[in-house]
Amino acid sequence: MQGLVLQLTRVGFLLLLWLFIWSVLRILRTDIYAPTGAVMVRRGLPLRGSLLPKRGGRNVVRQLVVTEGALKGTRITLGSQPVLIGRADDSTLVLTDDYASTRHARLSPRGPEWYVEDLGSTNGTYLDRAKVTTAVRVPMGTPVRIGKTVIELRP
């Protein structure tokens, strides 16, 4: 009788272990293959004018400006490509800040709007005073803090 209980316990633990591994793999697959930066549009519905960039020129984000930190005054002209920010040499904005990670944050365009997302940095990325945990829209002129460096989007 004791042998049967021991075998059932072993099978139960083995089943729980496989269930745990299966759930971890499912979550990893979802994270890896999830679309990032993709704009979802329902089929059959036309795009509204608010999703298109404004032609007036005043409300269109054109530059990334460093307002505080070692690179104060640096300006980067924005296009349709994401901007990688960090200490890595291949970053678009290379920071020499001890509080910045190698690949710290990414600014990416989604239509006329720009979004910032933290790339798993040690010290975090802050939009105004709120910590960024997911991709968050960055309003024009709102400070984004990465370590000791502060950047803003400007027309």
Disulfide bonds with the S-S distance in Angstrom:
none
